[in-house]
Protein backbone atom coordinates (compact mmCIF):
# COMPACT_ATOMS: atom_id res chain seq x y z
CA UNK A 1 0.00 0.00 0.00
CA UNK A 2 2.92 2.34 0.52
CA UNK A 3 3.34 2.56 -3.25
CA UNK A 4 -0.33 3.25 -4.04
CA UNK A 5 -1.06 6.79 -5.16
CA UNK A 6 -4.82 7.36 -4.98
CA UNK A 7 -6.45 10.19 -6.87
CA UNK A 8 -9.99 11.31 -7.54
CA UNK A 9 -13.27 10.20 -5.99
CA UNK A 10 -14.36 6.80 -4.85
CA UNK A 11 -16.28 4.64 -7.31
CA UNK A 12 -18.25 2.72 -4.74
CA UNK A 13 -21.43 1.49 -6.46
CA UNK A 14 -19.88 -1.07 -8.88
CA UNK A 15 -17.78 -2.92 -6.26
CA UNK A 16 -20.62 -2.89 -3.72
CA UNK A 17 -23.01 -4.25 -6.32
CA UNK A 18 -20.50 -6.98 -7.28
CA UNK A 19 -20.00 -7.95 -3.63
CA UNK A 20 -23.76 -8.09 -2.99
CA UNK A 21 -24.27 -10.18 -6.15
CA UNK A 22 -21.59 -12.66 -5.05
CA UNK A 23 -22.98 -12.86 -1.53
CA UNK A 24 -26.51 -13.44 -2.82
CA UNK A 25 -25.26 -16.85 -4.02
CA UNK A 26 -23.57 -17.68 -0.71
CA UNK A 27 -24.93 -19.55 2.28
CA UNK A 28 -24.19 -18.87 5.92
CA UNK A 29 -22.93 -15.55 7.21
CA UNK A 30 -22.80 -12.90 4.51
CA UNK A 31 -20.76 -9.84 5.40
CA UNK A 32 -19.20 -6.89 3.61
CA UNK A 33 -16.41 -4.95 5.30
CA UNK A 34 -15.81 -1.63 3.57
CA UNK A 35 -12.74 0.46 4.37
CA UNK A 36 -12.96 3.89 2.76
CA UNK A 37 -13.10 7.62 3.31
CA UNK A 38 -16.63 7.52 1.91
CA UNK A 39 -16.04 10.55 -0.29
CA UNK A 40 -18.59 9.98 -3.04
CA UNK A 41 -20.73 12.46 -4.91
CA UNK A 42 -23.73 10.19 -5.36
CA UNK A 43 -24.39 8.79 -1.90
CA UNK A 44 -28.21 8.86 -2.17
CA UNK A 45 -28.04 7.03 -5.50
CA UNK A 46 -25.70 4.39 -4.04
CA UNK A 47 -27.98 3.79 -1.06
CA UNK A 48 -31.06 3.60 -3.30
CA UNK A 49 -29.45 1.18 -5.78
CA UNK A 50 -27.50 -1.01 -3.37
CA UNK A 51 -29.95 -1.02 -0.44
CA UNK A 52 -32.31 -3.67 -1.82
CA UNK A 53 -29.36 -5.96 -2.63
CA UNK A 54 -28.18 -5.88 0.98
CA UNK A 55 -31.10 -7.89 2.33
CA UNK A 56 -29.49 -10.50 4.57
CA UNK A 57 -25.98 -9.06 4.10
CA UNK A 58 -24.34 -7.36 7.07
CA UNK A 59 -22.28 -4.29 6.19
CA UNK A 60 -19.51 -2.94 8.37
CA UNK A 61 -17.84 0.32 7.35
CA UNK A 62 -14.55 1.68 8.58
CA UNK A 63 -13.85 5.31 7.74
CA UNK A 64 -10.24 6.28 7.20
CA UNK A 65 -8.71 9.69 6.45
CA UNK A 66 -9.15 13.12 7.99
CA UNK A 67 -12.30 13.96 6.00
CA UNK A 68 -14.47 10.85 6.41
CA UNK A 69 -18.07 11.03 5.22
CA UNK A 70 -19.26 9.48 8.48
CA UNK A 71 -22.98 10.14 7.86
CA UNK A 72 -22.93 8.22 4.59
CA UNK A 73 -20.93 5.34 6.05
CA UNK A 74 -23.37 5.09 8.98
CA UNK A 75 -26.35 5.02 6.60
CA UNK A 76 -24.69 2.29 4.53
CA UNK A 77 -23.91 0.19 7.60
CA UNK A 78 -27.47 0.67 8.89
CA UNK A 79 -28.86 -0.73 5.63
CA UNK A 80 -26.98 -3.95 6.26
CA UNK A 81 -27.55 -4.12 10.01
CA UNK A 82 -23.85 -3.59 10.70
CA UNK A 83 -21.76 -0.89 12.36
CA UNK A 84 -19.69 2.03 11.28
CA UNK A 85 -16.48 3.29 12.90
N, C-alpha and C positions, 0 to 999 in steps of 0.2 A: 504493500500500500504506500510505502514511502515514495515510490516512483510515479504514483498516479497523480495526474494533474487535471483536476475536475474543472469544468467550465460550463456556464450556462445553467438553465433551470433543470429541474428534475422531471423526467418523463416517467410518471408513476403509473398511469392507467394500464399500459400494455403489460408490464411485468406483473401487476396485481391481478389482472384478468387471467394471464397465463397460469399463475399460481393457483387461483381459485378453480380454474378449469381442471388442472392436474389433481387438485385435492378433491374435486367432485367425484372422481373415479376411485378414490382411496377409501379404505375402511379403517375404523379405529379413530384415534385422536387425529384431528385435522387442525393444524396450527400454522399461521403465518407470523414470522417475526420480521418486522420491517425496521431497518436502521437507516435513518435519513434526517435531513434538516427540515423536510416537509415543505420546502419552498417551491410551491407549484402555483400556477396562475389560474388553474381550473378546478379548484378543490370541490366546489358544489357539483360539477359535472362528474368528477371521479366518484364522489360518494353516491350520486344517483345511479351511475352505471355499474359500479362494483358492488354496491350494497346488497342487491338481490342475490348475487353470486356467493355472498359470504354466509348464507344460511348454513349453520352447522360447522362453520370454520371460525376458530378463535383467532383473533388478530391482536398481536402485541406490538406496540410501536415504541421505539427508542429514539428520541430526538437528540441529535448531536450538532454541535456548532454553537456559535454565539447568538444567532438569530433564528432560533427554532420556531416553526409555526405550530406551537403547542396546541392551539385550539383545533386545528385541522387534525393533528395526530390523535388527539383525544376523541374526536368525532369518529375517526376511522376505527380506533380500538373499540369504541362503544358499539359500533355496528357488528363487530365480531365477538362481543362479550369478553373482550380482553382488557388489558391495561395499557396505559401510556406513561412513560417516564421521560 
